[in-house]
Amino acid sequence: MNVVSVHRPNMSPDTFGELVRKGEEKLRVDEIKIETGSEQFFGHGLLLLKNNEFELQLNLGMTASAGLKRIGVFHQSDTWVMTGKINNCLEFKCPGLFPAAEEHIFNETKTFHFHPDCIELIPTGFDALSRIEKEAAFKAINPDHKAPNRGCEVEFHAYCADYKLLFCNGGTESVSTNDFFGHSSQSTLNTFMDSTDNYDFGLINEGSDLHICLRSKSTWNSGNVEKDWNLFEGLQHSIGFVHGKNAWPYRIIYWSNGKKMTDRFFPPNRIKKTIHAPFSSMPMLPKETTGTVGASIKLAAKFFEQNTDLSEKISYLLFMAREAGASAVHFDIRSLALCSVFEKLLDLIFEYLSPQITATQHEQQLFQQAKNEVSTEVKKKSVRQGDPYDRICRILSSMKAVQSGDKYTAIINHFGLKEMSMHFEAWKKERPQLAHGKFPNGQQESRQTEYILNQSRIAGGINILFLKLIGYSGPVVASRFEDIHRVI
């Protein structure tokens, strides 16, 4: 296999990160080892860094098994592990490698093409040592060495391509010195910072990209990798919701107790942004975020980091809403998805709050009692399975005591929300018409306007309901297309 690549001696992880961000780069990979569970393959090849994917073109020998290339549906249990070296200096692994997508034979050389989801650099040297191990190494060199103040237990750094902050409460001051002009400084408003019970965090715009930094507080008890990742992923989901754009980094670095645990890279894809984000761009916010839109980030992060069944389901629904709200999505498909998200969000929030809504509980008990009485009388007339009376009994058994309108009213009353009828009425008008035997009739100009505004109101309702669930109070966009802003 003839490999044409850029040779970069002593490449560092940061240099590799710059190449990943840039894209359109070719690097040599050697000492490749693929473990499929039943076989092992060895070889070398080329790593192509692209803006939308990673591609590995590997020469694994002419005798490589045909099992390296497969088609079909693959699950996590079907993945393999690949290890190797980039540019003969950076050890890497691809832990979730799927079988090769392509296989080519040219000049008696067989080349397999793989498309890994991510590339993870294996920490080496001092990066692979814990804080205690580093201090012991320094002591061995210099017995008089004094250990610095203990740093944070857990630290994450992540970098998102082309991600602009909506609001800031801090910045960067750059100082320069010139022989003629002397000292000068320049301030840039490019930072949002806040803290939760468990960590401090900063969001910094560096050029067009976003740098996410999370540092645990002294009270955080680390030692559990899954708990540490829950912190970061909770913040990640929160940033995505607030900005209406998934916070998917092209690089994530995770440190624990002074040791680099993870240095993971992803293709820097262009991420879609929903037009129905809950907030608009704001001027500079105060350092204290309580009562401002800035509070939404830490409140949402605290909710998502719980990693409960409720938080996971709502995270999924909000992700679907962001994907559906992208400008490239067909309008009918967007409305279909937003209506489904709105309805399911109502169900989840109502189920969560129902123990606190006593009036609704009483109504449910009365309804269940009446349903049981009617069902008992109808069953007496049923003589065989499938007869009309039996079918009526089955319909009765599926009837719910509380309908969507009842749930919505109970929820907004519980949260003390006002002027919320437009969101539910928009959902009633636009909810999946195909499922109810109707086709959308959006051809008339007047209907098109109504259709567009209803979609905006549904999306605004989704955002408001979630924000109140996490305890947010402050300004919010109620309807993007109508430029309606509200304080909730």
Secondary structure, DSSP 8 states (H G I E B T S, - for coil): --------TT--HHHHHHHHHH--EEEEEEEEEEE-SS-EEEEEEEEEE-SS-EEEEEE--TT--GGGB--S---GGG-EEEEEEETTTEEEEEEEE--BSEEEEETTEEEEEE--S-EEE---GGGGS-HHHHHHHHHHH-TT--------SEEEEEEESS---S--SEEEEEEEEETTTEEEEEEEEEEEEEE-SSEEEEEEEETTEEEEEEEE-TT-----HHHHHHHHHHHHHHHHHHHTB----SEEEEEETTEEEEEEE-------BBTT-S----S---S--TTSTTHHHHHHHHHHTT--HHHHHHHHHHHHHHHHTBTTS-HHHHHHHHHHHHHHHHHHHHHHHGGG-HHHHHHHHHHHHHHHHHHHHHHHH--STTSHHHHHHHHHHH--SS-HHHHHHHHHHHHT--S-HHHHHHHHHHS-SGGGT------SHHHHHHHHHHHHHHHHHHHHHHHHHTT--SEEEEETTTTEEEE-
